Amino acid sequence: MRLLLALLVASLLVPDVTSQGQTNQVPKVPDAETAVRIAEAMLIQKFGKNIKSERPFTASLTEDTWLVTGSDHCGAPHCFGAPAAVKLSKQDGHVIAVYGPQK
């Protein structure tokens, strides 16, 4: 009984870190590889499997935003526009913006 009471008192004395906003949240999109997988899946859903022609996709991080872009394999002087791109939140993975392939 004393042990139970001691554990109860100890649990009440431990500060609640989550209520103080000091959580150590692991980002939902922690690295470039994860950002590319999320963006590519979203682009396939939106534009179809032809978007795979823009592989390899690359990801760069600026502050808390991933920018994932496709590769433009055109190389000819008559090409215009840009490959597809997706902006993702590093913290929660939500899509901020989608830029479709413009060819």
ABEGO torsion letter per residue (X at the ends): XAAAAAAAAAAAABBBAAAAGABBBBBABABAAAAAAAAAAAAAAAAEAAAAAAOBBBBBBBEABBBBBBBBAAGBAABBEBBBBBBBBAAAGBBABBBBBBX
